[in-house]
Amino acid sequence: MSQYIIEAIQVGILETLEMTFFSALIAYLIGLPLGIILYATARGRLLENRIINLVLGVIVNILRSLPFLILLVLLIPFTRLVTGSSIGTIASIVPLTIGTVPIVARMVEASLCEVQLGIIEAATAMGASPFYIILHFILPEATPSLLQGAAINVATVLGYSAMAGVIGGGGLGAIALQYGYYRYQKDVLWSTVALLVIMVMIIQEVGNLIAKKKRKS
């Protein structure tokens, strides 16, 4: 493996981490409140609203059902509108974020559903408002599950970032395609795959450790 390839892989690692971090961050800024709304407006919940829950649920389900590679292609015009380009690391953040938001929303909703009803009933009996209950009872109680879900979501974004190379995104995925697949350099292909696997494992393990620590506290 030449020095040029090694340097390209080093840059690819940084680009992958950049895409993963910013995509996951923005996805949670949007997906966390969306997941809370889906939970709170569901039947029998604190802010039950069938219309809002149905509309948001349909949108989330449609986005979740689209294969990410197809979503990448469909979002090219929107990505170009937002970033001025449809290729590169920055441009890849747009479809990565949009593809991750519905996953985050459903993961958050599932984590909140794990909170025991007794805690909510006790808070309601004390006269707490729905928003106060969500912020001070439900979210703290669901934090370990939310953290574990976050690790899974970040690992998912990392995997998606590799697919961004198909449409000209940066990162390890682009290197795997350009050198490993198109130029038949198998050592480059397997090296990038190994790096992606290691990165996913590290993220997953760190997330699990933080979640376990939070459960014990």
Protein Blocks (a to p, Z undefined) as FASTA:
>chain_A
ZZklmmmmmmmmmmmmmmmmmmmmmmmmmmmmmmmmmmmmmghiaklcfklmmmmmmmmm
mmmmpcfklmmmmmmmmmmmmnopagdjklmmmmmmmmmmmmmmmmmmmmmmmpcfklmm
mmmmnopafklmmmmmmmmmmmmmmmmmmmmmmmmmmmmmmmmmmnopacjklmmmmmmm
mnopaklmmmmmmmmmmmmmmmmmmmmmmmmmmmmZZ
